[in-house]
Amino acid sequence: EVQLVESGGGSVEAGGSLRISCIVSGFTSEKPDMGWYRQAPGKECELVPTISVDGTTSSADSVKGRFTITQDYADNTVFLQMNSLQPEDTAVYYCAADLLFRHFFARAEVCGPRPGFNYWGQGTQVTVSS
């Protein structure tokens, strides 16, 4: 059974930093591509950064230069280092995994599992105060 478990969320003041983690288990034959999504109250679900199996990363314009996604294959953990946090970064952050990179959508009404894109964590809250 595939499981994704996030941790490390919390509260921080504007300008501060936070690192959140996602432990991935259950992928037996292939390693998945990974991504972090976020959703703030009243806003769309937004893909923040992704990291593919070959290590290629991509980031949304809203976080470029501030957020960095990395992966520790030995520990099956994906990290999101968030620097220069702003109040608009306040959201629930979800990690997601899939064997097909094309399943990662840029935006949607809500975050969470859907047919063909099933592997999501439970989410971790990040709150940035001004």
N, C-alpha and C positions, 0 to 999 in steps of 0.2 A: 504494500500500500504506500502510495506517495504521500508524503507529509511535508508541509512547509510551515515553519514556526518562526515568527518574527520576535525580536526583543530589542530593547534599547531605547524605546520611545520615552518621551518625557517633556518637561517644560524648560524653556531657555529664553533668555532675553534677546532682543534683536541685536544682531551682530555676532551672536554666539555660534557655537558649533555643537553638533550632535552626530553620533554614529549609531545607526541601527543595523541589525543583523538578521539574517534569515538562514536557518539551518534546513537543508534539503535532504530528504531521505526517501528511499524507495525506488529510485531509478536504477535498474539493475544492469541493463545492457548498453545504454547510451547515456551520455551526459546531456542535460537540457540547456537550452538557451534560457537566460534569466532576465527578469525586469522588475522594476519597482513602479507601482502606480500610487497615486494619491487621490483622495477625494475630500474636499472641504465641504462643510454644510452649505447646501444650496447651490453647489457648483458641480460641474461635470467630473467624471473620473478621467484622470490625465496620466498618460504614460510619462514617467520622469526620465530614467535612464534604462538602457538595456546593456547586457553583456552576452555575447554569443560564445559558443563553445570554443571558438578559435581565439577568444580574447578581445574581439572587436567590440568597442563600446560606442554608444550613441546617447545623446542627451537632448531633452527638450530645450528650446531657446530660453525658457523661463529659468532654467537652472544651470545653464552652461557657465563654466568657470567657477561655479560654487559647489556643485554636487559631483561626487565621484563614486562610481560603482566599481567594486573589485570583487574578486572571487578567490577563495582559498579552496582549491580542489582537494587538498589532503583532508580538510575538515568538512568538506561539503557545505561551506558557508559562503553566503553572498553578503557583502557589506555595502552600505550607502553612507558615505561620509558627507555630511552637510555642513558647509561653512557659510559665513555671512548670512545667517538665517534672518528672514524678515517675517513680519506678521502674516503676510500673504502665503507663507509656506505652511501655515497651520493647517493640518489635515490628518486624516487617518492614512497611513502608508501601508501598502500591501505589496508583498513580493509575489511574483507569479513565475511559473516555469512551463516550458513546452518544448517538445522535440522539433517543432516546426516554427522557425522564426516569424514566418508570415502571419501566424496567429496573433502576434502582439499588435493590438489596435492602438491608435494614438489617443482617441477620446471615445467616451461612451457616457451614457446617462448615469449608469451606476457601475461601481467596481464589483468584482466577484466572479465566481465560476460561471461558465456558460457552456453550452454544447460545443465540444471540440476544443475547448480551452478550459480545462477542468482544475488545474493545479494552482491553487491560490492559498496564501496564508490567511490567518484570521484578522490581521491588521494590527498596527500599533499606532497610538496617538502621539503626534508631535504638536506641541503648542508653543508658539513664539509670541512673547509679549513685547509691546512697544515701550 
